[in-house]
Amino acid sequence: MAVSSIPARAGDPTSPRPARAPRRPRGEGQWALGHREPLNPNERIKKDDDPLNVRARIENIYAHHGFASIDPQDLRGRFRWWGLYTQRKAGIDGGRTAVLEPHELEDEFFMLRVRVDGGELNLAQLRVVADISREFARDTADITDRQNIQYHWIRVEDVPEIWRRLESVGLQTTEACGDCPRVVLGSPVAGVARDELVDPTPAVDEIVRRYVGDKAYSNLPRKFKTSISWLVDTPYEANDISFLGVDHPDHGPGFDVWVGGGLSTNPMLAQRLGVWVSLDEVPDVWAGVVGIFRDYGYRRLRNRARLKFLVADWGVEKFREVLEKEYLGRALLDGPAPELPEKPVDHIGVHPQRDGRNYVGAAPVVGRVSGGQLARLADVVEAHGSGRVRLTPYQKLLVLDVAPERTDSLVRQLRGLGLEAQPSAWRRGTMACTGIEYCKLAIVETKARGEELVARLEERLRDFDADISIHLNGCPNACARTQVADIGLKGQLVVGPDGTQVEGFQVHLGGGLGMAEGQKAGFGRKLRGLKTTADELPAYVERLARRYLAGRAAGETFANWVIRVDEEELR
């Protein structure tokens, strides 16, 4: 009997279903894979007009017609490529940070970030930075943990004149913010350190000369952070790329390469590529890594657009292979791991240079300085025969080239300026981000809280004999490297004693980077429910410090003590 050839009716459950085409994986906006269409508003802004072009509009239109004339896409997007962010409107509490629209949060003034690549400032530059602060920025001039100078209260009308003055002494704000190569961190003692075998300054200068402001690298998926140092004195594991000094047994002094570091809300530590590069190779290798990020980086979601996510997905072996084959056209030499110093280095105090002179490292409180301080600092530095100041990635500063017989006088005069070369452990180890005073992302105050905390601890525990780092951040974005501090404080609203919401901090304990022998890099321990109100913060840190002093074993660091003790000891 023949089988019926009558076709099955639509919807008949017995009828065979047509095979589905395999689902294509969702694109991540990677240019190298053909995904060029912008997938979010930030990418659209960059495609519509290269952000570097906004300088002409600032100079020719906005500076003449004022804040109200600024196109919103320029204001909240492209301005960043020239170091400009609108600052927070005064009086808006942290509870409204996440609910207000940008135009409701922002004031008609700007934060302006000045690049200080390698942290280097000569006297002429220092005086110009100070003069701009006093004339245009209401005497603000914070030292950041990226070796930048950060102004506030800047008017768009004054920006062209500020640029003219900065550029007249070799400084710039080009790509100080934005999805582009940010300031290049460098050792504050590059070129003068006794233990330095190769001065990396020529590589820092060449990268800035070749690539900063180059439109081939001005549209990256997100920001790109760099560190280049012979010494282990920068937070190299927290950068997108870091070059760290090593001595190869066959090829001599050069640099070990690390990629894929970054903190924020999804922290990752940089990983070794396992290669050795000479000083001359550093700029080309740097450009190759940036090129990979530009072409293969994820552009679909902003919260996955940092290089660290690509490195995590690929692994360092594939990353190295792509770098060598597609971007350098040659293989790189295998190299040894860097040797770490016996203890972490921050250069505070008086230290000998290789030429017989001294450098002096001094600490303001949480990086807060003023234009008036910097102007007086320039006078003091010049009077002591020096012409060079360096900024550090820990919100501190150094004076180089001081004759030994003039060092004591310099230390005294720095103290008179509020810059302490013999600071307490608390002043030395405490950093703070900008916080709610000026930042639109912040939830709590940080700078004033940090100053209050240092003062309280100096009063109560002046002779504390251990190094404890305390990093205060106004939001989860970790600009102050919260997760890699002994005591990391992430700003948030918490329930106060009377049941209302008040400013406070989630506490991270025992974090750190691999800055010395025996130190294992890792993120701070977060205990369930471990929070403190801002008002209770000084008492909490004092209590924790006293418990550490009473319970530590011989030579035990705070981070190791935190790992060892019961949770109740940490509350």
N, C-alpha and C positions, 0 to 999 in steps of 0.2 A: 504494500500500500504506500502510495507516494505521500511524502510529507507536504503539508499545506504550505503554499508559498505566500499566503496572505500575510502582509507585514504586520508586525506587532503594533498595537495602538500606543500612542504617546501616553506615558505615565504608567504603562503596564509594568508591574514590578518584576515580571518574569523576563522582560526584554533585556538584552545585553546593553550595558552602558558604554558609551564611547570613551576611549582612553583619554585621560587628561594629559595635556602637555605638562612636562615637569615645571614646577614653579621656579622661576629665576630668583636667585638670592637678591634680597633688597640691596640696592647700591648704597654705599656710604659716602658718595660724593667725591670719589677719588678721581682726580683728573687723569692720571696715568691709565686708568681703566675705562676712559671715555665718558665719565660722568661729569660733564661740564656745566650742566644746568644748575643754577643756584637752588639750594634746598632749604634755605632759611633766610630771613630778612638781612642778616649780617652779610651773607654771601652775595645777596642781590645788591646791597649798597656798594660792595667792593667791585662787582662786575660793572655796575652802572658808570662808575668813575673811579679811577685809581685814587685812593685816599691822599696820596702825596700831592695831588693837584689842588687840594683845598687851600694850600698856602696862598695861592694867587687870589682866591676869593676873600680870604682873611685880610690880606694886604690891600686889596683894591675895592672891596665892598663892605665887609662886616666891620672893619676897623673905623670906617667913615660913617656908617649908618647905625652902629650899635647892636646890642644883643637882640633886639626884636627883629632885626633883619636877617638873622641866621636861619638857613634852611634846616629843618629838624634832622634830616639825614646827615648833614654835615655836623650839626651840633652834637648829636649822640652817637655818631659813628666816626666820620673821617677826621674830626678834630684830634682824635687820640693819636693819630700818626704824627702829630706835631706836639705831643706831650700835654694836650689839653683835655681836662675833664671838667664838666660843671661840678661845683661843690654843693654840698647839702645845704638846704635852706635852714636857717637857725630856728630852733623851737619845735622841730618835728621829732617826736619821741621814737624809740626803737620799735615799738609795737606797730608803727605805721609804715615801717620800711618796706615790707613785702606787699602792702595793699594799695599804696598810692601809685599813681601813674608817674612816669619820669618827670613830666613837666610840673607835677605837684611837689616833687621832692627837691628839684634843683633850684639853686639860686642863680642870679645873673652874674655870678663871679666864677672864676676858674681856678682849679689847681693846675699848676704848670710844673712839669717835671723836666729837669735839666740833666742830660746825659753827662756822666763823669766816667767815661770808660777807663777801666783800670783804677779808678779812684784818684787819678792824678789831677792836682791843681797847683799851678804856680801862683806867685803873689798877684800878678796882674789879673788872673782869672778869679782869685779869691776876692779881690777888691771889687770887681765888677759884680760878682754874685752878691756881695754884701750891699752894694749900692742899689741894685735892682730890688732887693728885699726891702730896703728902707723906703725907696721911692714909689714902688708899684705894688708891694705885697704886704703892706702893714707890718713889716718887720718879721715876717715868717720866712723860715729857710731850714726846714727839717732835713736831717741826714737820714736817708732811708737804709734799709738793709740790702738794697741793691746798689749801694754806692752812688746814688743820685742825690741831688738837691731838689727839694720839693717846696714850691711856693704855694700860697693860697691868696685869695682876694684879688686875683688878677682880672682886669677888665679887658675885653676883646679890643677896645680902642688902643690899649697900650702894647699889645702883643708885637706889632711890627718893630717898635722901638726897642723892646726887650730883645727880640731876635738880633737886631742890628748890634746891640751892645755885646751880647753873648758871642756872636760870630766874629766880632772884632778882636776877640782874644782866643779864638779857637774852640769855643764851646758851642753846643747846639742842643736843640730839643727834638731833632729829627728822629722819628720812630722811637721816641722815649716811651710810648704806649702803643696800643694797637696790635693787630695780627701780623706781626713783623719781628725782625730781630731786635730785641731790646738791648739795653746797655750790656757791655761785656764786662763781667766781673774779673778782677785781677788781684794779685797779691799787693797789699799796700806797701810792701817792702821790696817790690820787684826792682832789680838793679842795684840794691844796696845790701841785701841780706848776705850774711857770711856763709850760710849753708846753701845758697842758690848756685847751681852749676850752669844753668841757662836762664838768661833774662828773657821772659816771654813778651816783653813790651813791643818788640817789632811786629810780632804776630797780631797782637791786639790792635795796633795802629793800622796794620795792613787790612785787616778785616773791616775796620771802620771806614778806611779810605775807599776800598773797593766796593763794599756791599751795602753800607748804610745809605739809604736814599736811592738805591738801585731798584727800579720798578720790576726787575726780574725776580726780586725777593720781597716785594712789598705787599703781596697778597698771599699770606700763609693761612692755614686753617685756624690757628690761634696764635698766641704769643710764643716766642722762641727765646729761651734764656740760655746764656753762655757763661762759662767760667774758664779762665786760662791762668794757670799758676804753676810755678815750679814747686812751691811749698804747699803743704796741706793746711792752708789758712783761709780757704773759701769753702762754702757749703757745696762741695762738688757733686754730691749725690742727689742734690735737689734741683739740678739743672737739666735742660733738654740735652745739652752737650757740655762735657767738661774735658779739659786737657790738664793732666796732672803729671808733674815731673817724674821721670824714671831714668835710670842709668842702665842701658842695655849692655850685656856682657860683650857683645861683638860690635855694636854700632855706636856705643857711647851715649851721652846724655840726649834725651828726647822727651816725648810725652806719651803717656797712656791715655786712651780715649774711652770715655764713658758716655752712654746715651740713655735717654728715656726717663730721666728723673722729673719729678714735679709733685707738688703737695695738693693744696686746695681740698675739695671735698672727697676726692678719691686718690689718696696719696700713693705714690710709687717711688722707689729709689732707683737711681740710675744704675745701669749694668755695664760691666766692662765689655768692650768689643774684643779685647785681647790683642790689640795691635800696638805697634810702636811707630810713631811718626816723628820726623825731625822738625826742628823749629820752622824751617822753610816750607814744610808740607802742611803746616797747621791751617793756613787760610784755605787751601784747596780742599782739604778734608772737611773743614767746617762748611764750605759751600756745598760739598756733596751731600752732607747730612741735611742741610737746610733744603736742598733740592728734593731729596727723598720726602721730606715732610711736606713740602709744597705740592708734590705730584701724587703721593700716595696717602697723605694724611686724610683723616676722616672729616668731611665737611657737611655731613647731614645733620648731626646733632652737636650743638655747641659743647655739651658736657662730655663728649667723647672726642673732641677735636684736638687734644694735645698729642704730641709725639709719643708720650708714654704709652698710650693705648695701642698704637701701631707696633711699637717695640714689644709690648706684652703679647700681642697676637702673633707676630712674626717669629719672635725669638732673635737672639743676637746673631746666630749663625746665618740666618736668612738675611738679616739686616746688613751684615758685613758683606755677604755675597752680592746683594743689590748695589751697595755702595761701590764695591770694587769693579763690578762688571758694567753697570749702567752709568755711573757718574764719574768715576776716576779712570776707568779703562786700564787698570793695572791692579795687581795684587799688593796688599799691604804686608809689611813684615809682622810676624808674631812678636809679642813683647811681654816683658815681665810685669807683675803687679807692682804698684808703688809701695815704698817703705813708709810706714807711718811713724811720726815722732813719738817720744816717750809719753808726752802729755799734750793736750790740745794747745794750740797757739793762737793768741788773740792780739799780741804785740802791745798790750797795755804796759806802761812803765818805761823805764830807760833801758835801752839795748844798744850794744855796739854794732856799728856798720862794718863792712869789709874794708873801708878806707880809713878806719881809726876814729872817725867821728861817731856820734850817737844819733839814734832816732828816739823820739819820745811819743808814746801812745797815751792819749787822754780820753776820758769818758765824760760826755754830757750825760744828762739823765734821759733815758729812752729816746735818744736821738734828737731831742728838741733843742734847737738853737735859734738864734735870731740874726738878722742882718747886722745889728749893732755889735753883737758878740763877734761875728766873723770879721767885721771891720777892725775891731780892736785886736783880734787874733792876728790879722795881717801885720799890724804895727808891731806886735810883740815878736812875731816870727822874724820880721825884717831886722828888728833891733838885736836879735840874737844870731845874726849872720846867716840865716837860712832863707831860701827862696822857694821851698817846696812843702806842700801839705798833701797828705793822702787821706782819703775816706776809706772806711772798712765796711765789709758786709755785715757788721754787727752794730751799726749806728754809732761808731766811734771815729776818731781822727788821729792822725800821726803828724808830727813835725819831723822832717828829715834834716840831716846834715848839720847837726849841732855840735860845736866843739865841746869836748869833755868838761872844760873848765867853766862853760856857760850853761851846763845842763841844769844844775840846781836852781839857778836864777829863772830859767825857763819854766821849770816845774812850779815854782812859786807863783809866777805871773799867770800861768795857765789856770792855777787854782783861783786866782783873783777874777778870772773870766768865767768861772763856773765850769771849767774843764779840768777834771781831776786825773792826774797821772798816777796817783796812789789811791785808787778808789776802794771802797768797801766791796766785798764779794757781791753785795746786792746791786750796787750801781753797775758794777762790771758785768753782771750776768743778766740784766733785765733789758728786754726790748719790747717795743709796742708799735703796732700799726697806727695809722692815722685816726681811726675810730670815728664815732658819731659826730664829733665836732665839725668835720668837713666831708666825710665820706657818705655817699648816698646808699651804699650797701650795708653800712654798719648798723648794729643793733644797740651797742653800748659804747660808753666812753672808755678810752684806753690810755691816752697820753697822761691826763690828769690822774687817773687811777694808778698808772705806773709810777708817777712821781710820788704820789701819796704812799704807795706800797714801799718804795725804796726808803723814803724818809722814816716810816714806821719801823722797818726792819733795822735800819741803821741805829735807830734809837734803842731798840730792844735787844738786838743781836749784833752789835757793832763789831765784836771780835770773832765773828763766825769764821771758822778756819777751813771751810770747804768751798769748792766751786759748784754753785747750783745755777743753772740757766732758767730764767723765767720769761716766757714769751706771752704777751697779751694780744689777743686778736679780737676785733670788734664784731666779727661775723665768722661763718664757717670757711671762708676762702683762704685762710692760712697765709696771708701776706707776711705775717711775722713768724712763719715757720712753726706753728703751734705744735704739730705732732712730733717734732724732733727736739723738743726742749725737755729738760728735767721736769719742769712744771709748765705744762702748756695750758693756756686759759682761753677757751673759745667762748666768745661773748654770746649770750642769749638771755632771754627773759626767764626769770625763775620766780617761784612763789616765795614771798617774803614772810617775816614773822607774823604779820597781821593778815595773811591770806591773800594779799594783792600781788600782782605781778610787779617785779622790780628788776633793775639791771643786775645781771649776775654772769657766772661763767660755768661752763662744763669743764671739768678738770681732767687733763691727760697727764700721766705720771711716768717718768723714766724713759722718755724718748731720747734719741740722739743719733748723730751721724758717726761714721767711722773716721774720727779725726785723730786718733792716737792708737798706739799698740794696745791690744786687748779690748778695744772698744768695738762692740758689735752694733752696727746700725740697725735701728728699729723704731717703730712708732710707739708713742706713749700708751701706757696702760689706761684703759677707760673702765672704771668700776661702775656698776649699775647704780644710777641715782647719785653719783658723786658730783655735786654742784655746790656752789657757794654764791651768796649774794655779793655784790660789789662791796657793800659796806663791811661784810664779814671777811673779805678776802685777806687783809693784813693779819688778822687773828688766826685764820686758817693756815696761812703759810708759816707763821711763827710756830704754831703748834706742830706742824709737820717737820719743820727744821729741828726743833728741839727733840722730837722723837728720833729723828735720824741721828743726831749727835749722841743721844743716850744709848741707841741700840746698834750702831754700826760696828762691824768688825774692823780690825786693823786694816787700813788701806782700802776699805770698801767704799766704792762710789755711791752716790745717791741713787743712780739708776739701778745698780745691782742690789742695793738695799730694798728698793721698791719691789723688785722681782721676788725677793726672798721673804718678805714679811707678810703677815696675815693682813687681809683687807681692812680689818678694824683699825690697824695702826695708821692707815692712810686716810682715815675719815676725820 
